[in-house]
Amino acid sequence: MQFQDKLNYVEQELAATKGRESALQERLLKELGDYQERYHDQVKKINELEAQLNKEINSRISAESSTSSAKESIKDLEGNLQRLSESSEREKKTLQKEFSYLKDDLTLSVSKLNAELERMRLRAENSESEAKLLSEQLVDLKKQLDECLREKNEMEHKLLNSSVLSDQHAPTDDQKFIKLLQEELRNYKNEVHEARRLKSSHTNVELLKEKLLEEQGRKERAEMELSRLQEIEGKAHKLELELASCTALLSNIPDVSSYSDIPQKFADLQKCANVITTPIVFFFNISLSFT
């Protein structure tokens, strides 16, 4: 009779344990489903960040290409302006018109580059904020995962104790049910292993942040190049004004229609009286500035 009471007690405990294990199993499976959904959402966000970063890199490459092209155009224009002093009046007007067009294009390019750089800066800030938010979410998920693992270990311990008792007293059907639970626990371990992969996404977010910092550095270098282009544009404009001033001076010199007439005019002036020495030096300086 005492043995029968113990057996009944063990069976009642086993039934209660099975009920608790079943409820716990359902709750853990639900939590795992939630974790997997969050994991896939965060992987999707990371992929979107990577696509956005690649797009910004392409935009930066395009901006650098436009900057390089503008620099080469400015250099070519400076060379053309230097050769303009040796060209005819018609060629000079043509080059000045080309310079005006190029200057307008450069102004438009600079405006576009500034807008593009501002857009890149805003995207970088948004990406950094999103990466920070993902990092905080990953920390919370890690805590939940650790709690889930702790509960799993407790359930395994209880299941092991129940398995020992069932080997002594429980019917064959209970043993099969316990084996089934053990198999489900093994599957659960595999799902936990998959959930741990979520932790590695934090490293990917950190890499994205580093790439964003690199892009910010490149953006600053591009801004410096734009500043240099603006300085070159100012020098080109100054050179254009100097050429216009020299052309106006030539129109005021008698018998001089082009720069090549200046040396002959200087030779004629040398034959004049000493009272015009100062104008001779003036015209000589003009001749030197255009040879």
matplotlib code that plots the C-alpha trace (Angstrom):
import matplotlib.pyplot as plt

x = [0.0, 2.8, 4.5, 1.2, 0.9, 4.4, 3.7, 0.6, 2.5, 5.2, 2.6, 0.9, 4.2, 5.1, 1.7, 2.2, 5.7, 4.4, 1.8, 4.4, 6.8, 4.1, 3.2, 6.8, 7.5, 4.7, 5.9, 9.5, 8.4, 6.4, 9.4, 11.6, 9.2, 9.3, 13.1, 13.3, 11.0, 13.0, 16.2, 14.9, 13.7, 17.1, 18.9, 16.6, 17.4, 21.1, 20.8, 19.0, 21.8, 24.4, 22.5, 22.1, 25.9, 26.7, 24.5, 26.2, 29.6, 28.5, 27.3, 30.6, 32.5, 30.4, 31.0, 34.7, 34.6, 32.7, 35.2, 38.2, 36.6, 35.9, 39.5, 40.8, 38.5, 39.7, 43.4, 42.6, 40.8, 43.8, 46.1, 43.7, 43.6, 47.4, 47.5, 44.8, 47.4, 49.0, 45.7, 43.6, 40.8, 38.2, 39.8, 39.9, 36.1, 35.4, 37.4, 35.8, 32.4, 33.5, 34.8, 31.4, 29.7, 32.2, 31.9, 28.1, 28.5, 31.0, 28.7, 25.9, 28.2, 29.3, 25.7, 24.9, 27.9, 27.1, 23.5, 24.8, 27.3, 24.6, 22.4, 25.2, 25.8, 22.1, 22.1, 25.2, 23.6, 20.4, 22.3, 24.4, 21.2, 19.6, 22.8, 22.8, 19.1, 19.9, 22.8, 20.5, 17.9, 20.6, 21.6, 18.0, 17.7, 20.9, 19.5, 16.3, 18.2, 20.3, 17.1, 15.7, 18.8, 18.6, 15.0, 15.9, 18.6, 16.1, 13.6, 16.3, 17.2, 13.6, 13.2, 16.2, 14.9, 11.5, 13.2, 15.0, 11.7, 9.9, 12.6, 11.8, 8.0, 6.3, 4.6, 6.1, 4.0, 5.4, 8.9, 8.1, 6.6, 9.8, 11.9, 9.8, 10.3, 14.1, 14.0, 12.1, 14.7, 17.4, 15.5, 15.2, 18.9, 19.3, 16.9, 18.8, 22.0, 20.3, 19.2, 22.8, 23.6, 21.6, 24.4, 26.8, 24.7, 26.0, 29.5, 28.0, 26.5, 29.8, 31.4, 28.7, 29.4, 33.1, 32.3, 30.1, 32.9, 35.2, 32.5, 32.4, 36.1, 35.9, 33.1, 35.3, 38.1, 35.6, 34.6, 38.2, 38.5, 35.5, 37.0, 40.2, 38.0, 36.4, 39.8, 40.8, 37.6, 38.4, 41.9, 40.5, 38.0, 40.9, 42.9, 40.0, 39.7, 43.4, 43.1, 40.1, 42.0, 45.1, 42.9, 41.4, 44.8, 45.8, 42.8, 44.1, 47.6, 48.0, 49.0, 48.7, 45.9, 47.4, 50.1, 52.6, 52.5, 53.9, 57.6, 57.5, 55.7, 58.4, 61.1, 59.4, 59.1, 62.8, 63.4, 61.3, 62.7, 63.6, 60.5, 58.5, 60.8, 58.2, 55.5, 58.1, 58.8, 55.0, 54.5, 57.6, 56.0, 52.8, 54.9, 56.6, 53.3, 52.0, 55.1]
y = [0.0, 2.4, 1.6, 2.3, 5.7, 6.6, 5.5, 7.6, 10.6, 10.2, 9.9, 13.1, 14.9, 13.7, 14.9, 18.3, 18.5, 17.7, 20.4, 23.0, 21.8, 22.0, 25.6, 26.6, 25.0, 27.0, 30.2, 29.6, 28.7, 31.9, 33.9, 32.2, 33.1, 36.8, 36.7, 35.3, 37.9, 40.7, 39.1, 39.0, 42.7, 43.8, 41.8, 43.6, 47.0, 46.2, 45.3, 48.5, 50.4, 48.7, 49.5, 53.1, 53.2, 51.9, 54.5, 57.2, 55.8, 56.0, 59.5, 60.5, 58.9, 60.9, 64.1, 63.5, 62.8, 66.1, 67.9, 66.4, 67.3, 70.9, 71.2, 70.0, 72.4, 75.3, 74.4, 74.2, 77.5, 79.1, 77.9, 79.3, 82.6, 82.8, 82.0, 84.6, 87.4, 86.0, 85.4, 87.7, 89.8, 87.4, 84.4, 86.2, 87.0, 83.3, 82.2, 84.7, 83.4, 79.8, 81.0, 82.5, 79.3, 77.2, 79.5, 79.1, 75.4, 75.4, 77.5, 75.0, 72.1, 73.7, 74.2, 70.6, 69.3, 71.3, 69.9, 66.4, 66.8, 68.1, 65.1, 62.7, 64.4, 64.0, 60.4, 59.7, 61.2, 59.2, 56.0, 56.6, 57.2, 54.0, 52.0, 53.3, 52.3, 48.8, 48.5, 49.2, 46.7, 44.1, 44.6, 44.1, 41.0, 39.6, 40.0, 38.3, 35.5, 34.9, 34.7, 32.2, 30.1, 30.1, 28.9, 26.2, 24.9, 24.8, 22.9, 20.4, 19.8, 19.2, 16.9, 14.9, 14.4, 13.4, 11.0, 9.2, 8.8, 7.6, 4.9, 3.5, 3.7, 5.4, 3.5, 3.1, 5.9, 8.4, 7.4, 7.9, 11.3, 12.3, 11.2, 13.4, 16.3, 15.7, 15.7, 19.0, 20.4, 19.4, 21.3, 24.2, 24.2, 24.6, 27.5, 29.1, 28.7, 30.5, 33.3, 33.8, 34.8, 37.9, 39.0, 39.1, 41.7, 44.2, 43.8, 44.5, 47.7, 48.8, 48.2, 50.3, 53.1, 53.0, 53.2, 56.2, 57.9, 57.3, 58.8, 61.8, 62.2, 62.0, 64.5, 66.9, 66.4, 67.1, 70.3, 71.4, 70.6, 72.8, 75.6, 75.3, 75.4, 78.6, 80.1, 79.1, 80.6, 83.9, 83.9, 83.2, 86.1, 88.3, 87.3, 88.1, 91.6, 92.1, 91.1, 93.4, 96.2, 95.6, 95.5, 98.8, 100.3, 99.0, 100.8, 104.1, 103.6, 105.2, 102.9, 99.8, 97.3, 94.1, 93.0, 92.3, 96.1, 97.1, 96.4, 98.4, 101.2, 101.1, 101.4, 104.5, 106.1, 105.7, 108.2, 110.8, 113.4, 112.7, 114.5, 111.3, 108.9, 108.1, 107.0, 104.9, 103.0, 102.6, 101.0, 98.9, 97.5, 96.7, 94.9, 92.7, 91.8, 90.3, 88.5]
z = [0.0, 0.8, -2.5, -4.3, -2.6, -3.6, -7.1, -7.2, -5.8, -8.4, -11.2, -9.9, -9.8, -13.3, -14.6, -13.0, -14.4, -17.8, -17.6, -16.5, -19.1, -21.8, -20.8, -20.6, -24.0, -25.6, -24.0, -25.1, -28.6, -28.8, -27.6, -30.1, -32.9, -31.7, -31.6, -35.1, -36.4, -34.8, -36.1, -39.7, -39.3, -38.2, -40.9, -43.4, -41.9, -42.0, -45.7, -46.4, -44.6, -46.7, -49.9, -48.8, -48.0, -51.5, -53.1, -51.1, -52.1, -55.8, -55.3, -53.7, -56.6, -59.0, -57.1, -57.1, -60.8, -61.4, -59.2, -61.1, -64.4, -63.2, -62.1, -65.5, -67.2, -65.0, -65.8, -69.5, -69.3, -67.5, -70.3, -72.9, -71.1, -71.1, -74.8, -75.3, -75.1, -78.3, -80.2, -82.3, -81.0, -82.5, -80.8, -77.5, -77.7, -78.5, -75.5, -73.3, -74.4, -73.6, -70.3, -69.5, -70.3, -68.4, -65.4, -65.4, -65.7, -62.8, -60.7, -61.3, -60.6, -57.3, -56.3, -57.2, -55.3, -52.2, -52.3, -52.8, -49.9, -47.6, -48.6, -47.9, -44.5, -43.6, -44.7, -42.7, -39.6, -40.1, -40.7, -37.5, -35.5, -36.8, -36.2, -32.6, -32.2, -33.6, -31.2, -28.2, -29.5, -29.8, -26.2, -25.1, -27.2, -25.7, -22.2, -23.3, -24.9, -21.8, -19.7, -22.2, -22.0, -18.2, -18.3, -20.8, -18.5, -15.6, -17.7, -18.8, -15.2, -14.2, -17.3, -16.3, -12.8, -14.2, -16.6, -13.7, -11.9, -15.0, -15.6, -12.2, -12.0, -15.1, -17.9, -21.3, -22.8, -20.4, -21.4, -25.0, -24.2, -22.3, -25.2, -27.4, -25.1, -25.2, -29.0, -28.9, -26.5, -29.0, -31.7, -29.3, -28.9, -32.6, -32.6, -29.8, -31.8, -34.7, -32.4, -31.2, -34.7, -34.0, -31.7, -34.6, -36.4, -33.8, -35.4, -38.8, -37.5, -36.1, -39.5, -41.1, -38.7, -39.6, -43.3, -42.6, -40.8, -43.8, -46.1, -43.9, -44.2, -48.0, -47.9, -46.1, -48.6, -51.4, -49.7, -49.6, -53.3, -53.9, -51.9, -54.1, -57.2, -56.0, -55.5, -59.0, -60.3, -58.6, -60.1, -63.5, -63.1, -62.0, -65.1, -67.3, -65.8, -66.3, -69.9, -70.5, -68.8, -71.1, -74.1, -73.2, -72.8, -76.2, -77.8, -76.3, -77.8, -81.3, -84.1, -81.9, -82.8, -81.3, -78.9, -81.7, -82.6, -79.2, -79.8, -83.0, -81.2, -78.5, -81.2, -82.7, -79.3, -78.6, -81.4, -79.6, -77.2, -73.6, -72.4, -73.2, -71.4, -68.8, -71.4, -73.0, -69.8, -69.4, -72.8, -72.3, -69.1, -71.0, -73.6, -71.0, -69.4, -72.6, -73.9]

ax = plt.figure().add_subplot(projection="3d")
ax.plot(x, y, z, "-o")
ax.set_aspect("equal")
plt.show()
